[in-house]
C-alpha cells in the first residue's frame, strides 16, 4: 500500500494529499468513537478502524517524505532531512530508554506480587 501512496504522492500535490488524508483520518476516528459510544466496543469495529487508519498512513507517509522539496529552496534541499528527522529519532531513543527502565521495575514488580 505504501507503493500506491508513493505513486499518489508523485502524481498529486503532497500538501493536498496530506490534507485529504487527515480529513479522512478524522472521519474514521469520529465514526469509530461514535460507534463505540452507541453500540459498544467490538473487535470487528476496532479492526476496521485500524485497517482504515493504516491505509491512511500508507497514503500519508510518502507525501510527508516529498513535502520538503516544496518547502525548502533547492540549494538547501540536501541539508533538510537531518534536522527534520532529529526529533523523531530522539523520541524513539528516549522511548526505548524509558521502556528499558520501566519494564523491569514497573511491570515485573506487579507480576511478581500477583504470583506470590
Secondary structure, DSSP 4 states (H G I P E B T S, - for coil): -HHHHHHHHHHS-HHHHHHHHHHHHHHHHHHHHHHHHHH---HHHHHHHHHHHHHHHHHHHHHHHHTHHHHS-GGGHHHHHHHHHHHHHHHHHHHHHHHHHHIIIIIHHHHHHHH-
